[in-house]
Amino acid sequence: MVFRKLGIKEEIIKVIEEENFEKPSEIQEKAIPFVLEGKDVIAQAATGSGKTLVFGAGIIHDCKHEERIQALILVPTRELAEQDANSLRKFSKYNFLRTTVIYGGVGIGQQIRNLTKADIVVGTPGRLLDHIKQGTIDLRFVKILVLDEADRMFDMGFIRDVEKIIKNCPVKRQTLMFSATMPREIILLARKYMNNQI
């Protein structure tokens, strides 16, 4: 199994075999070893390129079920939030990590309850900031921060919100950034918040 050579945990390999993934995509092959080493990574990757497994492998490698948020994934839309969360639930089913989704347009009460038991949070910037302001989310234990489709978050005007959220995460953390395009703003953001990025 080619995926094994990348250093992925056996529990994820089991899921990969169940899903009949034949071989890693280009982004998976190039980025997973760096992610598993704990490096900060900025990668150009389109939707459907298999990037969820890239950051999912790192999250599952480093986090265990503790009912405190250890991984935060920022996404531009609720559709992508659901998509990423479903993939992470699938990849982590043998690690028993609990993933919760946070976005606007739905009641906040259930989200608050879910956050108390979450290991992984996938969310949109606006609603995440609401939780930060209300003190209903605790980001002190975040080990891995992921910005998925970073260019779309810029296009949608979320950059200030994203920066506020980043500032609420521990300075000592791994940061992974994925973007279909690499405008200058993304490079500047990476330089500002990432250490020795690959």
Secondary structure by P-SEA (a helix, b strand, c coil): cccccccccaaaaaaaaaaccccccccccccaaaaaabbbbbbbcccccccccaaaaaaaacccccccccbbbbbccaaaaaaaaaaaaaaacccbbbbbbbbccccaaaaaaaaaaccbbbbcaaaaaaaaaacccccccccbbbbcaaaaaaaacaaaaaaaaaaaccccbbbbbbbccccaaaaaaaaacccccc
